[in-house]
Amino acid sequence: MLRLQDIDLNLLVVFQLMYRERKTGLVAEQLGLTQPAVSNALARLRKTLNDELFERTARGMKPTPFADSIAESISYALSTLQDGLNHEERFNPATSDRNFCLSMTDLGEMYVLPRLMAYLAEHAPNITLSTVRNSGNSLKEDMELGSVDLAFGLLPQLEAGFYQRRVFEQQYVCLMREGHPLSHEPLTLEAFSQAKHIVIEAQGTGHGRVEKQLTKSGIARIIHLRLPNFMSAPYIVGETDLIATVTEKLALQTCKSLNLVIRPHPMEIPPAQINLFWHRRYHQDTGNIWLRNLMFEMFSE
């Protein structure tokens, strides 16, 4: 049986960074060490744990199955230890210069960032944000390792190991330009099927299920354009006779400035539940607690 006194904890810090970065040069830079020193630390840990831990590939150092199996436990233990040693250091948004990374779609950025950045400018002027588009296993891993603090959206893939909190529900509507032949009458299912459509595929997000549902319904549509995301759809709709199925919040935010018309969708599409997600490792992180509570207070319905 391997005991804690048999391991230099500094080696676990090297392991944690290598698991996240996958390159000895980046690990050395972050720890202020030379690359040979990092390689030597990994060699010592390999000998102690009796496993190669990382194998060199064209894309960097790939973890072995054993390394994958211990990564979460090591990250959790080191995070808990650091939090314990710094329990008196409370997060103060007014003075903090922390950068938070949020995973969200283009829709999330449009709805959240204008108000959130305005609030930070007044109440937390040194805090910075960055956003990423992550999906599937990459998002799970990035949140587990702490490179992504919160995820905002319709993300059914985030279950085990994550906390979540409902923020609001998104309805889906039809969007068209003012003056469109269908803009001055109720939108029937027959008219919907005969109209010219923009299809928004939104792959990698939960919103992609809407297009799948429309396809499975068997209702014929005349498709003239396919887009990977939502944001350009209102501008295209405003200049053409195309209609688009979009989220209600996007429609409401663009209809006035672009002279668009919103119509209830003729199909029954279940609303999307938009949640805020965070990994269990950061449930007690005071900065994470502050930001997720702030976002919930600002955007929950």
C-alpha positions as CSV (number, residue, x, y, z in Angstrom):
1,M,0.0,0.0,0.0
2,L,1.3,3.4,-1.0
3,R,1.3,5.9,1.9
4,L,1.3,9.7,1.7
5,Q,4.7,9.9,3.4
6,D,6.1,7.9,0.5
7,I,5.3,10.7,-2.0
8,D,6.7,14.2,-2.4
9,L,3.6,16.4,-2.7
10,N,5.4,18.7,-5.1
11,L,5.4,15.8,-7.6
12,L,1.6,15.8,-7.5
13,V,1.6,19.5,-8.3
14,V,3.8,18.7,-11.4
15,F,1.4,15.9,-12.3
16,Q,-1.7,18.1,-12.0
17,L,-0.2,20.8,-14.3
18,M,1.1,18.2,-16.8
19,Y,-2.4,16.6,-16.9
20,R,-3.9,20.0,-17.8
21,E,-1.2,21.4,-20.1
22,R,0.2,18.2,-21.7
23,K,3.5,20.0,-22.4
24,T,6.6,20.0,-20.2
25,G,7.6,23.5,-21.4
26,L,4.3,25.0,-20.2
27,V,4.6,23.2,-16.9
28,A,8.1,24.4,-16.4
29,E,7.2,28.0,-17.2
30,Q,4.3,28.0,-14.7
31,L,6.4,26.5,-11.9
32,G,9.5,28.5,-12.6
33,L,11.5,25.4,-13.3
34,T,13.6,24.1,-16.2
35,Q,12.2,21.4,-18.5
36,P,14.8,18.9,-17.3
37,A,13.6,19.5,-13.7
38,V,10.0,18.8,-14.7
39,S,11.1,15.6,-16.6
40,N,13.0,14.5,-13.5
41,A,10.0,15.1,-11.3
42,L,7.8,13.0,-13.6
43,A,10.5,10.2,-13.7
44,R,10.4,10.1,-9.8
45,L,6.7,10.0,-9.8
46,R,6.6,7.2,-12.4
47,K,8.9,5.2,-10.3
48,T,6.8,5.8,-7.1
49,L,3.5,5.0,-8.8
50,N,4.9,2.2,-11.1
51,D,3.2,3.7,-14.2
52,E,4.4,5.7,-17.2
53,L,1.7,8.3,-16.5
54,F,2.2,10.2,-19.7
55,E,3.2,9.0,-23.2
56,R,4.8,11.3,-25.8
57,T,2.6,11.9,-28.9
58,A,2.6,14.4,-31.8
59,R,0.1,16.5,-29.9
60,G,1.9,16.5,-26.6
61,M,2.0,14.2,-23.6
62,K,-1.0,11.8,-23.5
63,P,-2.1,10.5,-20.1
64,T,-2.2,6.8,-19.5
65,P,-5.4,5.1,-18.3
66,F,-3.9,5.1,-14.8
67,A,-3.2,8.8,-15.0
68,D,-6.8,9.4,-16.1
69,S,-8.1,7.4,-13.1
70,I,-6.1,9.4,-10.5
71,A,-6.3,12.9,-12.0
72,E,-9.6,13.9,-10.4
73,S,-8.6,12.7,-6.9
74,I,-5.3,14.5,-7.0
75,S,-6.8,17.7,-8.3
76,Y,-9.5,17.6,-5.6
77,A,-7.0,16.9,-2.9
78,L,-4.6,19.7,-3.9
79,S,-7.5,22.1,-4.3
80,T,-8.9,21.2,-0.8
81,L,-5.4,21.6,0.7
82,Q,-4.8,25.0,-0.8
83,D,-8.2,26.2,0.2
84,G,-7.6,25.0,3.8
85,L,-4.2,26.7,4.0
86,N,-5.8,30.0,2.7
87,H,-9.1,29.8,4.6
88,E,-8.6,33.4,5.9
89,E,-8.2,34.8,2.4
90,R,-11.7,35.8,1.4
91,F,-12.7,36.9,-2.1
92,N,-13.3,40.6,-2.4
93,P,-14.8,41.5,-5.8
94,A,-14.0,45.2,-5.3
95,T,-10.3,44.6,-5.1
96,S,-9.8,41.3,-6.8
97,D,-8.0,41.1,-10.2
98,R,-9.1,37.5,-10.9
99,N,-10.0,36.4,-14.4
100,F,-13.0,34.1,-14.7
101,C,-13.6,31.9,-17.7
102,L,-17.2,31.2,-18.7
103,S,-18.4,28.6,-21.2
104,M,-21.4,29.9,-23.2
105,T,-22.9,30.0,-26.6
106,D,-23.2,33.1,-28.8
107,L,-26.7,33.5,-27.5
108,G,-25.4,33.4,-23.9
109,E,-22.8,36.1,-24.7
110,M,-25.5,38.3,-26.3
111,Y,-27.8,38.0,-23.4
112,V,-25.4,37.9,-20.4
113,L,-22.3,39.9,-21.2
114,P,-23.6,43.5,-21.8
115,R,-25.3,43.6,-18.4
116,L,-22.7,41.6,-16.6
117,M,-19.8,43.7,-17.9
118,A,-21.6,46.9,-17.0
119,Y,-22.0,45.6,-13.4
120,L,-18.4,44.6,-13.1
121,A,-17.2,48.0,-14.4
122,E,-19.0,49.6,-11.5
123,H,-18.6,47.1,-8.7
124,A,-15.6,44.9,-9.6
125,P,-13.4,47.0,-11.9
126,N,-10.3,44.8,-11.9
127,I,-12.1,41.5,-12.6
128,T,-11.8,40.3,-16.1
129,L,-13.8,37.7,-18.1
130,S,-13.1,35.4,-21.0
131,T,-15.5,33.1,-22.8
132,V,-15.0,29.8,-24.6
133,R,-17.1,27.5,-26.7
134,N,-16.7,24.0,-25.2
135,S,-18.8,20.9,-25.7
136,G,-18.8,17.3,-24.6
137,N,-15.9,15.8,-22.8
138,S,-13.6,18.8,-23.3
139,L,-15.9,21.0,-21.3
140,K,-16.1,18.4,-18.5
141,E,-12.4,18.2,-18.3
142,D,-11.8,21.9,-18.5
143,M,-14.2,22.5,-15.6
144,E,-12.8,19.7,-13.5
145,L,-9.3,21.2,-14.0
146,G,-10.4,24.7,-13.2
147,S,-9.6,26.3,-16.6
148,V,-13.4,27.0,-17.0
149,D,-15.1,28.3,-13.9
150,L,-18.8,28.3,-14.9
151,A,-20.9,27.0,-17.8
152,F,-24.1,28.7,-18.9
153,G,-26.7,27.2,-21.2
154,L,-28.5,24.1,-22.2
155,L,-25.9,21.4,-21.4
156,P,-27.3,18.0,-20.9
157,Q,-23.9,16.4,-20.9
158,L,-23.0,18.0,-17.6
159,E,-24.4,15.6,-14.9
160,A,-22.1,13.6,-12.7
161,G,-19.7,15.7,-10.7
162,F,-21.4,19.0,-11.4
163,Y,-23.8,21.3,-9.5
164,Q,-26.4,23.1,-11.5
165,R,-29.0,25.8,-10.9
166,R,-31.9,26.7,-13.1
167,V,-31.7,30.3,-14.4
168,F,-34.6,30.6,-16.9
169,E,-36.5,28.8,-19.7
170,Q,-36.1,29.6,-23.3
171,Q,-39.1,29.5,-25.6
172,Y,-38.7,29.1,-29.4
173,V,-40.4,31.4,-31.9
174,C,-40.4,32.2,-35.6
175,L,-38.7,35.3,-36.8
176,M,-39.3,37.2,-40.0
177,R,-38.9,40.7,-41.5
178,E,-41.6,43.4,-41.2
179,G,-43.5,43.2,-44.5
180,H,-42.9,39.5,-45.0
181,P,-45.9,37.9,-46.7
182,L,-46.6,36.0,-43.4
183,S,-46.0,38.9,-41.1
184,H,-49.5,40.2,-40.9
185,E,-51.4,37.0,-40.1
186,P,-51.2,34.1,-37.7
187,L,-48.5,31.6,-38.7
188,T,-50.2,28.3,-39.4
189,L,-48.4,24.9,-39.7
190,E,-49.2,24.9,-43.4
191,A,-47.8,28.4,-44.0
192,F,-44.7,27.4,-42.0
193,S,-44.1,24.4,-44.2
194,Q,-44.4,26.4,-47.4
195,A,-42.1,29.3,-46.3
196,K,-38.5,29.6,-47.1
197,H,-36.3,28.7,-44.1
198,I,-33.0,29.3,-42.4
199,V,-31.9,26.2,-40.5
200,I,-29.7,26.8,-37.5
201,E,-27.9,23.6,-36.6
202,A,-26.1,24.8,-33.4
203,Q,-24.1,21.6,-33.2
204,G,-22.4,21.0,-29.8
205,T,-25.2,22.8,-27.9
206,G,-28.5,21.7,-26.5
207,H,-30.2,24.0,-29.0
208,G,-29.4,21.5,-31.7
209,R,-32.2,19.3,-30.5
210,V,-34.7,21.8,-31.8
211,E,-33.6,21.2,-35.4
212,K,-33.6,17.5,-34.8
213,Q,-37.2,17.7,-33.5
214,L,-38.3,19.7,-36.5
215,T,-36.7,17.2,-38.9
216,K,-38.3,14.2,-37.1
217,S,-41.7,15.9,-37.2
218,G,-42.0,15.1,-40.9
219,I,-43.2,18.6,-41.7
220,A,-41.7,19.6,-45.1
221,R,-39.7,22.8,-45.2
222,I,-38.1,24.7,-48.0
223,I,-34.6,25.2,-46.7
224,H,-32.5,27.9,-48.5
225,L,-29.7,28.4,-45.9
226,R,-28.0,26.5,-43.1
227,L,-26.1,28.3,-40.4
228,P,-23.8,26.9,-37.6
229,N,-25.1,29.3,-35.0
230,F,-27.9,31.8,-34.2
231,M,-26.3,35.2,-34.2
232,S,-26.4,36.1,-37.9
233,A,-29.9,34.8,-38.5
234,P,-31.8,38.0,-37.5
235,Y,-29.7,40.1,-39.9
236,I,-30.3,37.7,-42.8
237,V,-34.0,37.5,-42.0
238,G,-34.2,41.3,-42.0
239,E,-33.0,41.5,-45.6
240,T,-34.8,38.5,-47.2
241,D,-38.1,36.5,-47.2
242,L,-36.5,33.7,-45.1
243,I,-37.9,32.8,-41.7
244,A,-36.0,31.3,-38.8
245,T,-36.7,29.3,-35.7
246,V,-34.8,31.1,-32.9
247,T,-34.9,31.6,-29.2
248,E,-37.3,34.2,-27.9
249,K,-34.6,36.2,-26.1
250,L,-32.7,36.6,-29.4
251,A,-35.8,37.6,-31.2
252,L,-36.8,40.2,-28.6
253,Q,-33.3,41.7,-28.5
254,T,-33.1,42.2,-32.3
255,C,-36.7,42.7,-33.5
256,K,-36.9,46.4,-32.8
257,S,-33.6,47.5,-34.2
258,L,-33.9,45.3,-37.3
259,N,-37.6,45.8,-38.0
260,L,-38.5,42.1,-37.4
261,V,-41.7,40.4,-36.5
262,I,-42.0,37.6,-33.9
263,R,-44.6,34.9,-34.4
264,P,-45.5,32.1,-32.0
265,H,-44.1,28.8,-33.4
266,P,-46.8,26.6,-35.0
267,M,-45.2,23.5,-33.6
268,E,-45.1,22.6,-29.9
269,I,-41.4,22.8,-29.0
270,P,-40.6,22.1,-25.4
271,P,-38.8,25.1,-23.8
272,A,-35.0,24.9,-23.2
273,Q,-34.0,25.0,-19.5
274,I,-31.0,27.3,-19.2
275,N,-28.8,26.4,-16.2
276,L,-25.6,27.5,-14.5
277,F,-23.1,24.7,-13.9
278,W,-20.0,24.4,-11.8
279,H,-17.8,21.5,-10.8
280,R,-18.0,20.1,-7.3
281,R,-14.3,20.8,-6.7
282,Y,-15.1,24.5,-6.8
283,H,-18.4,24.4,-4.9
284,Q,-16.7,26.1,-1.9
285,D,-14.5,28.5,-3.9
286,T,-15.4,32.0,-2.7
287,G,-14.8,33.6,-6.0
288,N,-16.9,31.0,-7.8
289,I,-19.7,31.4,-5.3
290,W,-19.7,35.2,-5.8
291,L,-19.9,35.0,-9.5
292,R,-22.5,32.3,-9.8
293,N,-24.7,34.0,-7.2
294,L,-24.3,37.3,-9.0
295,M,-25.3,35.8,-12.4
296,F,-28.3,34.1,-10.8
297,E,-29.5,37.3,-9.2
298,M,-29.1,39.2,-12.5
299,F,-30.6,36.8,-14.9
300,S,-32.9,34.3,-13.1
301,E,-36.6,34.4,-14.0
